[in-house]
Amino acid sequence: MIWAALLLGLGGSLHCAAMCGPLVFSVQTNWNIKGLSPHLLIYHFGRIAGYLLLGLAFSLVKVTVHLFDLQQYIALVSGILLLLFVFKHRIPGIKQMMSWISARLSKTMSKYYHKKNSLPFIGFLNGLLPCGLSYAAAAVSVSQPGMTEGLLFMFFFGIGTLPMFLVGSYLGKKLKFRFFQNINKYINYSMILLGVLLVIRGSGLNIPYLSPAIAPETGEVECCH
């Protein structure tokens, strides 16, 4: 679980660098942060705290599913949530909701941008911004055995994103983000694949290991007996 979270964060950090790199550079310029300053680490750990809250919010979906005794469908629900996010620009209601969330978070960030000791809070809000990769990680965290494991997944996912951010911060404007921006479309393809796999996993199609059947009496995976 830990290695999967780290690899997801590390592999997807190219996407993070493209989407949030300019924001990090803006923070560095505003706070006059040079290289790998402790202040920069404080900002990024605030961002990871945002990932933890995101994972906690997604875990509420799992709690709701359990209330209706539909725990075997957690992977299915996670996959649907992920696919809805990937195609948010094609779905009017979700598109407006994501735009509203981004606008509110950006407005709050700008309000605290020049205030002393606000770096952790700004990083925290950055972690909550609608992002395909972090939302994908949150969707996967829902499929972990318990809430603690899900939060640990989000924590190590955040740790996995750190190297690319720190390298980018060290290189500064020498780093060309055009290459990273071209990576984004491949990240979307990966999220679509992950979402489809989760949907298949949770559909109980009686395909060994890929989509095992669920015993209606026990709610357990039959192929594991």
C-alpha angles and dihedrals in degrees: 000000000000093000092047090052093047093048092047090052094044095044093046096042089094086067090048091051091053096046103036102021094093089049092052091048089050090053091048092051094046094048094036091236113176122205118312097352122171086239089063091053089051089054093050094047087053086054091051089051086057089055089053091054089047090053090048091052092051090048088064086069088057091050090052092049090050091051089061091045092243098125091136088068097057093104089048092052091045091052093048091050090050094049091047089055094047091052095037093122090060095048111072099206095047092043091056093045093052091046090051092050092048092048094049094047093045091050091051092047092052090050092058096033097104099032121113117256092008096120096100091049093048089049089048091054090046089058090055096052112115104267127163094222098048091044089050090052090049090051091051091046089061089065091059116109096253144003093262091054090047092053091046088052090055092046094053090042087058091047088052091057093054101082096060092045092049093047089050091048091050095049093043117180092355087078112091112218097190090086091050092049089057088056091063096080090054090050088055091051089051091051091050090052092048092048093050091048091051091049091050090046092054097042096078095226092163093245106145113250093345099063109354120191119254119229104234092211097055105016088230129133106263098208091061093068 
